[in-house]
Every structure is written in structure tokens, then in C-alpha cells.
Amino acid sequence: VTGSGTGVGAATALLLAQRGWDVLINYSRSEAEAMQSEAACRAAGADTLVVKGDVSQDADCRAMAKAAVDRWGRIDALVNNAGITSFAGAANWEVLDAQTFQHIFGVNAVGSFQMVRACAAHLRAAQGCIVNVSSVAGSLGIGSSVPYIASKGAVNSLTLYLARALAPDVRVNAVCPGMITSRWFVDGLGQEGFEKVKALTEENTPLRRASTPEDVAEAIVWLVDGARTVTGELL
């Protein structure tokens, strides 16, 4: 599970651990949180491995795949959760430069592809699955910034492509959450901005609630551990 030190990634790793999976926990900056995530997964009975790596770097992706195979001899599932954004540039394009755009795209879209490429042979051998963590931004054209919206649109297209390219051996799906009550949104929007977006979400969605990281993790794990005839879906 990439980006599994915090938020949705940590919740996903823990839920998989609780269901009997061994998990590789990946982080790029949040080392302390990754260790906490590992401790929770170990307490749930999982064998764990913590690997620092930036998915925008192909060598790091290949190192992660190698570490998993060296430890367990196989890879059954890949959850491409690592992602970044800039909470600027949705309205004011002038604050965006090419470097920012390419960095966000490099982590969210290129990073997902590079992780798939590094794991594909092992996933084929295991008849495994991939879940990409995308966003409603990629489907609706709304979100925190232009490069984030574009990158998640790319993840959605990539999911459809990979579902065909890796069939019938590997199932490939994506989850596309809206607002999530996680630290990621609080850090980006500030507490006041977070509360405002949360209130808007609760006001404008039929169930009158925003998703928690655990809600999103449940959807991811269903696509990993169930959904045996589902591929190429954007949930």
C-alpha cells in the first residue's frame, strides 16, 4: 500500500492486516506515522515491512516491489494510494509553474504506472489485483488544483487501460472519493477551510456525511478481497 503512513493508506493497511494480509507500508516523508501504522498492523497479526520511497522515482518503485518479493515471495495486491496536491491553482492559475504541475502529475499518475510496472509480473503470477486511489476530481473536473484534477483524470484513464492490458490475470479498479475527513484536508485547507468544505459536503450529498479514511479503506479492501468478477470500474 503506497502512502500508507497516514490517512486512507494507513486505514487500508490496517484493514487488510485485520483480514489476514501481510502488508508493505510505504512512506516518503511521514516516518513516525509509518511506524505507528506498522505497529497497528503487527498488533492485528500481520507480518509487515516498512519501505521509504517516492513513487515518482522509478528506482524506488522497483525497490519496493523487490522488497516485498524478497520478504514474501509474491505480490497479491497493489494499492496505489500515494498522492499529493497543491491547495492553490484551481482558481488562480498564475501560482502554478511547470515544476509544480509535473511533480503532482509525477507522483499521482506516473507513480501509479511505475508501481504497476514494477509489480505486474508478480501480480500476474498470483492472479492478483490493483486498486488505484483516484478522486471525483478526475471525473467531475473539480478539485484542489488544476494539476491534481488532471492527474486524477489520468489515473482513471490508466485504470481502464490497465484493466484490459492485464486481463484476465489481474483485476484493476479505482476508488474515486470526494471529501475525506483526514489530516490531508486539514493541512491543506486549514481547520476553518476544512470545516467549511465538510459542511458543504454534508449539505449537498444524499447521505449527509463526508467519508472517513476508514470508509474509503472499506471500499478499497472490498475491491481487493472480494469483487472477484469486477475489473475496470471507477467507484
C-alpha positions as CSV (number, residue, x, y, z in Angstrom):
1,V,0.0,0.0,0.0
2,T,1.8,3.2,-1.1
3,G,1.5,6.2,1.1
4,S,0.3,4.1,4.0
5,G,1.8,6.1,6.9
6,T,-1.3,8.2,7.2
7,G,-5.0,8.7,6.2
8,V,-6.6,6.3,3.7
9,G,-3.4,4.4,3.2
10,A,-2.9,3.6,6.9
11,A,-6.6,2.7,7.3
12,T,-6.3,0.4,4.3
13,A,-3.2,-1.3,5.5
14,L,-4.8,-1.9,8.9
15,L,-8.0,-3.3,7.5
16,L,-6.0,-5.7,5.2
17,A,-4.0,-6.7,8.3
18,Q,-7.1,-7.4,10.2
19,R,-8.3,-9.6,7.3
20,G,-5.2,-11.7,7.4
21,W,-3.0,-10.0,4.8
22,D,0.7,-9.2,5.3
23,V,1.4,-5.7,4.3
24,L,4.2,-3.5,2.9
25,I,3.8,0.0,4.4
26,N,5.3,2.8,2.2
27,Y,6.0,6.4,3.1
28,S,8.1,9.2,1.6
29,R,8.1,11.7,4.5
30,S,5.9,10.5,7.4
31,E,8.4,8.1,9.0
32,A,6.9,8.3,12.5
33,E,3.4,7.8,11.3
34,A,4.5,4.9,9.1
35,M,6.0,3.2,12.2
36,Q,2.7,3.7,14.0
37,S,0.9,2.2,11.1
38,E,3.2,-0.8,11.1
39,A,2.7,-1.2,14.9
40,A,-1.1,-1.3,14.4
41,C,-0.8,-3.8,11.6
42,R,1.5,-6.0,13.6
43,A,-0.9,-5.9,16.5
44,A,-3.6,-7.1,14.1
45,G,-1.4,-10.2,13.4
46,A,0.2,-9.2,10.1
47,D,3.8,-9.6,9.1
48,T,4.9,-6.2,7.9
49,L,7.6,-4.4,6.0
50,V,8.2,-0.6,6.1
51,V,9.9,0.9,3.0
52,K,10.7,4.5,2.4
53,G,10.2,5.5,-1.3
54,D,9.0,8.2,-3.6
55,V,6.7,6.7,-6.2
56,S,7.6,9.4,-8.7
57,Q,11.1,7.7,-8.8
58,D,11.1,4.5,-10.8
59,A,14.0,3.1,-8.9
60,D,12.1,3.5,-5.6
61,C,9.1,1.7,-7.1
62,R,11.2,-1.3,-8.3
63,A,12.9,-1.4,-4.8
64,M,9.5,-1.6,-3.1
65,A,8.4,-4.5,-5.4
66,K,11.8,-6.3,-4.8
67,A,11.5,-5.8,-1.0
68,A,8.0,-7.4,-1.0
69,V,9.1,-10.4,-3.1
70,D,12.3,-10.9,-1.1
71,R,10.2,-11.0,2.1
72,W,7.2,-13.0,1.0
73,G,8.0,-14.5,-2.4
74,R,4.9,-12.9,-4.1
75,I,2.8,-9.9,-4.5
76,D,-1.0,-10.4,-4.4
77,A,-2.3,-6.9,-4.4
78,L,-1.1,-3.4,-5.1
79,V,-2.9,-0.3,-3.7
80,N,-1.7,2.9,-5.4
81,N,-2.6,5.3,-2.7
82,A,0.3,7.8,-2.6
83,G,-0.8,11.2,-3.8
84,I,0.0,14.9,-3.4
85,T,-1.7,18.2,-4.4
86,S,-1.3,21.9,-4.1
87,F,-4.2,23.7,-2.5
88,A,-3.7,26.5,-4.9
89,G,-4.2,27.0,-8.5
90,A,-7.8,25.9,-9.0
91,A,-8.9,29.5,-9.4
92,N,-5.6,31.4,-9.6
93,W,-3.6,29.7,-12.4
94,E,-0.7,32.2,-12.1
95,V,0.5,30.5,-8.9
96,L,1.2,27.3,-10.9
97,D,4.5,26.7,-12.5
98,A,5.5,23.7,-14.7
99,Q,7.7,22.2,-11.9
100,T,4.7,22.0,-9.5
101,F,2.4,20.6,-12.2
102,Q,4.9,18.0,-13.2
103,H,5.7,17.0,-9.6
104,I,2.0,16.4,-8.8
105,F,1.5,14.6,-12.0
106,G,4.7,12.6,-11.4
107,V,3.5,11.3,-8.1
108,N,-0.2,10.7,-8.8
109,A,-0.2,9.4,-12.3
110,V,3.3,8.5,-13.3
111,G,3.9,7.0,-9.9
112,S,0.9,4.8,-10.1
113,F,2.0,3.5,-13.5
114,Q,5.6,2.9,-12.3
115,M,4.3,0.9,-9.3
116,V,2.2,-1.2,-11.6
117,R,5.1,-1.8,-14.0
118,A,7.3,-2.9,-11.1
119,C,4.7,-5.3,-9.7
120,A,2.9,-6.6,-12.9
121,A,4.8,-9.8,-13.4
122,H,4.3,-10.8,-9.7
123,L,0.6,-9.8,-9.8
124,R,0.1,-11.9,-12.9
125,A,1.7,-14.9,-11.3
126,A,-0.5,-14.5,-8.2
127,Q,-3.7,-13.8,-10.2
128,G,-3.8,-10.6,-8.1
129,C,-5.4,-7.2,-8.2
130,I,-4.7,-3.5,-8.3
131,V,-6.7,-0.7,-6.7
132,N,-5.8,2.9,-7.7
133,V,-6.9,5.6,-5.3
134,S,-8.2,8.3,-7.6
135,S,-10.7,11.1,-6.9
136,V,-14.0,12.6,-8.0
137,A,-11.7,15.3,-9.3
138,G,-10.8,13.1,-12.2
139,S,-14.4,12.5,-13.2
140,L,-16.0,15.9,-12.4
141,G,-13.2,18.3,-13.2
142,I,-13.3,19.9,-9.7
143,G,-10.6,19.8,-7.0
144,S,-7.8,21.4,-5.1
145,S,-5.7,22.4,-8.2
146,V,-5.5,22.0,-11.9
147,P,-2.6,19.5,-11.9
148,Y,-4.4,17.4,-9.2
149,I,-7.6,17.3,-11.4
150,A,-5.5,16.4,-14.5
151,S,-3.5,13.8,-12.7
152,K,-6.6,12.0,-11.3
153,G,-8.2,12.1,-14.8
154,A,-5.1,10.3,-15.9
155,V,-5.4,7.7,-13.1
156,N,-8.9,7.0,-14.2
157,S,-7.9,6.5,-17.9
158,L,-4.9,4.4,-16.8
159,T,-7.2,2.2,-14.7
160,L,-9.3,1.4,-17.8
161,Y,-6.3,0.8,-19.9
162,L,-4.6,-1.5,-17.3
163,A,-7.8,-3.5,-16.7
164,R,-7.7,-4.5,-20.4
165,A,-3.9,-4.8,-20.6
166,L,-3.6,-7.1,-17.6
167,A,-6.7,-9.1,-18.1
168,P,-7.5,-11.9,-17.5
169,D,-4.8,-12.3,-14.9
170,V,-5.1,-9.2,-12.9
171,R,-8.1,-7.2,-11.8
172,V,-7.7,-3.4,-11.9
173,N,-10.1,-0.9,-10.4
174,A,-10.1,2.5,-8.8
175,V,-11.9,4.3,-6.0
176,C,-12.8,7.9,-6.5
177,P,-13.6,9.5,-3.1
178,G,-14.9,13.0,-2.6
179,M,-14.1,15.0,0.6
180,I,-12.4,12.8,3.3
181,T,-12.2,13.8,6.9
182,S,-8.4,13.3,7.1
183,R,-5.4,15.3,8.1
184,W,-4.6,15.8,4.4
185,F,-7.6,18.1,4.0
186,V,-7.0,19.9,7.3
187,D,-3.3,20.5,6.5
188,G,-4.2,21.8,3.0
189,L,-7.3,23.9,3.8
190,G,-6.7,24.9,7.5
191,Q,-9.2,24.0,10.2
192,E,-11.7,26.7,9.2
193,G,-11.5,25.8,5.5
194,F,-11.8,22.1,6.3
195,E,-14.9,22.7,8.4
196,K,-16.5,24.8,5.6
197,V,-15.9,22.1,2.9
198,K,-17.1,19.4,5.3
199,A,-20.3,21.3,6.0
200,L,-20.9,21.8,2.2
201,T,-20.4,18.1,1.6
202,E,-22.8,17.2,4.3
203,E,-25.3,19.7,3.0
204,N,-25.1,18.6,-0.7
205,T,-24.8,14.8,-0.6
206,P,-27.7,12.4,-0.1
207,L,-26.3,10.7,2.9
208,R,-25.4,14.0,4.6
209,R,-21.9,12.9,5.6
210,A,-18.3,13.1,4.4
211,S,-16.2,9.9,4.1
212,T,-13.7,8.9,6.7
213,P,-10.4,7.3,5.8
214,E,-11.9,4.0,7.1
215,D,-14.9,4.4,4.8
216,V,-12.6,4.6,1.8
217,A,-10.5,1.8,3.1
218,E,-13.6,-0.5,3.2
219,A,-14.2,0.2,-0.5
220,I,-10.6,-0.5,-1.4
221,V,-10.4,-3.7,0.6
222,W,-13.7,-4.9,-1.0
223,L,-12.1,-4.5,-4.4
224,V,-9.0,-6.3,-3.2
225,D,-10.5,-9.1,-1.1
226,G,-13.9,-9.6,-2.9
227,A,-15.2,-8.3,-6.2
228,R,-13.9,-11.4,-8.0
229,T,-15.6,-10.5,-11.3
230,V,-15.1,-6.8,-11.1
231,T,-12.5,-5.0,-13.2
232,G,-12.2,-1.7,-15.0
233,E,-14.5,0.1,-12.6
234,L,-14.2,3.6,-11.2
235,L,-16.1,3.5,-7.9
